[in-house]
C-alpha cells in the first residue's frame, strides 16, 4: 500500500476553516486541482488577480 505525500500548500487548513457544506464542495474540487491550476495559468487569471495583489504588498512594504 502506497501513501501519497500530502501537499504543503495549506489547502487542508483552508478546508478545516470552511463551513461543512463548503468544505465538502472544496474537497470534491481537490482531485482537479492540478488541472485547475494549469487552466488558471493558461487563461491568465493569475495575471489579473495575483499581480495586483503583489503590487499592493510591494507598495506596503516599501
C-alpha positions as CSV (number, residue, x, y, z in Angstrom):
1,X,0.0,0.0,0.0
2,X,1.5,3.3,-1.0
3,X,0.5,6.6,0.6
4,X,0.7,9.9,-1.2
5,X,2.6,12.7,0.4
6,X,0.1,15.5,1.1
7,X,0.7,18.9,-0.5
8,X,2.3,21.5,1.7
9,X,0.3,24.4,0.3
10,X,-2.2,24.8,3.2
11,X,-5.2,23.7,1.3
12,X,-6.2,21.2,4.1
13,X,-6.0,24.1,6.6
14,X,-8.5,26.0,4.4
15,X,-10.7,23.0,4.2
16,X,-10.8,22.9,8.0
17,X,-11.7,26.5,8.3
18,X,-14.6,26.4,5.9
19,X,-18.2,25.6,7.0
20,X,-19.1,21.9,6.5
21,X,-21.0,22.4,3.2
22,X,-18.3,24.5,1.6
23,X,-15.6,22.1,2.9
24,X,-17.3,19.2,1.1
25,X,-17.6,21.1,-2.1
26,X,-13.9,22.2,-1.8
27,X,-12.9,18.5,-1.2
28,X,-14.7,17.5,-4.4
29,X,-12.6,20.0,-6.4
30,X,-9.4,18.8,-4.8
31,X,-8.9,16.0,-7.3
32,X,-9.0,18.5,-10.2
33,X,-6.6,21.0,-8.5
34,X,-3.7,20.4,-10.9
35,X,-5.9,20.8,-14.0
36,X,-7.5,23.9,-12.5
37,X,-4.0,25.4,-11.8
38,X,-3.0,24.9,-15.4
39,X,-6.3,26.3,-16.6
40,X,-5.9,29.4,-14.5
41,X,-2.4,29.9,-15.7
42,X,-3.4,29.5,-19.4
43,X,-6.4,31.8,-19.0
44,X,-4.3,34.5,-17.4
45,X,-6.3,34.5,-14.1
46,X,-3.1,34.9,-12.1
47,X,-2.1,37.9,-14.2
48,X,-5.3,39.7,-13.4
49,X,-5.6,38.7,-9.7
50,X,-2.2,37.9,-8.3
51,X,0.0,40.7,-9.8
52,X,-2.2,43.5,-8.5
53,X,-2.0,41.9,-5.0
54,X,1.8,41.7,-5.4
55,X,1.8,45.4,-6.3
56,X,-0.2,46.3,-3.1
57,X,2.2,44.2,-0.9
58,X,5.3,45.8,-2.5
59,X,3.8,49.3,-2.0
60,X,3.0,48.5,1.6
61,X,6.5,47.1,2.3
62,X,8.5,49.9,0.9
